[in-house]
Amino acid sequence: MTTTEFTSRVARAEEALRQLFPATPLQLNEHLSAKYGARIYLKREDLTPVRSYKIRGAFTFMRKHLESGAETASFCCASAGNHAQGFAFACRHFGLKGRIFMPVTTPQQKIQKTRIFGGDAIEIELVGDFFDDCYAAAKAYSASSGAAMVPPFDHEDIIEGQASVALEMIQQLGGEAPDMIILPVGGGGLSSGVTRYFDESPHHRRPDIRYVEPLGAPSLQTSLLAGKLVRLPQLDGFVDGAAVAEIGHIPFATLRHADPGKVVLSPEGRLCQTMLEMLNIEGIVLEPAGALAIDALRSLGNEVRGKTVVLVVSGSNFDFERLPDVKERALRYEGLKKYFILRLAQRPGALRDFLALLGPDDDIARFEYLKKSARDFGSILLGIETKAPENFAAIFERFETNGIRYQDITDNQIMADLLI
């Protein structure tokens, strides 16, 4: 059997990447293996020089562009995340100028990290409030300057570079494919590249490939169910490395025949639990998108038992200023923290009487009068944290018995965004 053109190009991409960094580790994780009764390996893309797999695609795109003999001596891209950092690193490697367009709202921490990776080789231009503004500015700059625009995922060369992850894992497993691979999905460059590699490789059996994307941004599953590309009208941007409104056209051409049932949707709150678990137990720092494949194990359960499973850990560019939000989301998902709007009588002793309704494991995490001028009753924003989810049933019962009027706003996203 002969190697296909695509797998040959992937082999060339993997070989060229060794100029930048050694193959990322494939590590057997004892904690997850014992927890799920399987041999769970982590493909540690969070250990590339820029702490994500995005460097593979950006480098491959630039290398091939230069090898083609193109006269372009500069590149540009639009990104506020991992793609920008991979792009910056590759620009410095090739010694060519690059311009990166980022939203004005990009945190300084991300801007600084990108500057560190790119050094004098890059310039950063802040444009607009959203990615679409940056993308339009980058396209306009490319057209006017002749700079080659490096897309984040929707290009054959980008996909080819990301597919080198598949070749590395095969080599690290002694030439054998695992029983299952779990891939995070955003724009689809990584997931389509790895899928296509196994679809076209003549030397390996095709593993059971599962995909995982955020519950609040299910662009792949939505498109698979519709049988065509669908742009999501709205999405939850918490998993910023994978929250994409529309999967790429080229990636979808590879993935369009996938079974929608093979796509796991990861709730953002549960994903936060997984991030904290890996940090506290394994000492592994993950960004939300980087934890997707690990979190999918919670949905797959017995489907992985007894199997050899590879999880692609896609990145660890996590700003620790987000840690309080991660903890908050995890507690709310576990049912250990709830928020209420309640009406409390404006009389001496009313607050003391209310506090007596709480149990020994219940703690007030937030208490704020929303209208201090009320004469008879006051509206209060109340946050309660407890040690066991079932404790809330007893709290509700005591509220009802004592005539406390309340509204649970924990899952009311509009109220939560305004008040919490």
DATAVEN-V84524 format. One record per helix or strand. SS is the DSSP state (2 for helix, 1 for strand). FROM is the first residue (numbers start at 0). TO is the last residue. If there is no record, write none. Layout:
# DATAVEN-V84524
ss = [SS	SS]
from = [FROM	FROM]
to = [TO	TO]
This chain:
# DATAVEN-V84524
ss = [2	1	2	1	2	1	2	1	2	1	2	1	2	1	2	2	1	2	1	2	2	2	2	1	2	2	1	1	2	1	2	1	1	2	1	2]
from = [4	25	29	38	44	51	53	73	81	96	107	121	130	147	155	163	179	188	207	214	218	248	259	262	267	288	307	314	319	336	349	362	376	390	404	412]
to = [16	27	35	43	46	51	66	77	93	101	120	125	144	148	161	171	183	199	213	216	225	254	261	265	281	303	312	314	333	344	354	368	384	400	407	418]
